[in-house]
């Protein structure tokens, strides 16, 4: 071996330079990853978020597939089998008039999820456009929108719900799949009431995001190029504000589920014969519940699992989409 070769081998700086060059070459040849890829990785690294996602998907499958998965129809009953405790024939037991309680709980999950998703959609349709206009326009528009927000914050939502449900008891029916129909005047009023009383937070969040983004350089450049306010809002502002909105919408679903259960518990929610988890808890919350514990336990457990699953998913999305994690 020559002196030159020995110097190259013994020189540690030469090995370090080779290692740095190899690392640079690997980085240059690596496939670029999107922000969605890294957010997904961060989400699935959180055990509670993954648990919440699995729990949420399970409840959605149970709710959507209730007509196919339930042992019996929710209206089918047998008085000879009333008030039975959980057994091999009836896993969740039966209620006071002989309904299979597992079937009732599955249909109740279906009703709660359907109402919650529809109510959150209504709140988004109200809150996001108002917050977008208030943050982008400013001035008198912002003043008017914020005064409406303050009025709605102090609005007695429960009294409004009682008034509307009492006023419009009868109505037409709408199909919801698998041959099932729900009274429109009852369910849509519940959806409307929950949506109208829950859009305020989404509106405030949208406005705050738009106010922080509207003075950015790319927005100024778009204005200098003659892009309209609608184009700026839809192409530049809203896509960059979507991450916190996704988190807020996800965390609004368990609140809507709890609101529907609370209204049904008070007797102003979903009408019979459509099952509702809150109504099932209220119907069997008297002296019957002291003996037949399963009548209150299983619907309460379903409400708790639904709220827990969506809350874990929302917390996981908040951590995964946090810009400070990038």
Secondary structure, DSSP 4 states (H G I P E B T S, - for coil): --HHHHHHHH-HHHHHHHHHHHHHHHHHHSPP--HHHHHHHHHHT-HHHHHHHHHHHHHHHHHHTHHHHSSS-TT-B-GGGTTPPS-SSSTT-B-TT-BBHHHHHHHHHHHHHHHHHHHHHHHHHHHHHHHHHHHHH-HHHHHHHHHHHHHHHTS-HHHHHHHHHHH-----EEEEETTEEEEHHHHHHHHHHHHHTSSHHHHHHHHHHHHHHTTSHHHHHHHHTT--HHHHIIIIIHHHTHHHHHHHHHHHHHHHHHHHHHHHHTT-SSPTTS--HHHHHHHT-SHHHHH-THHHHHHHHHHHHHHHHHHHHHHHHHHHS-GGG-
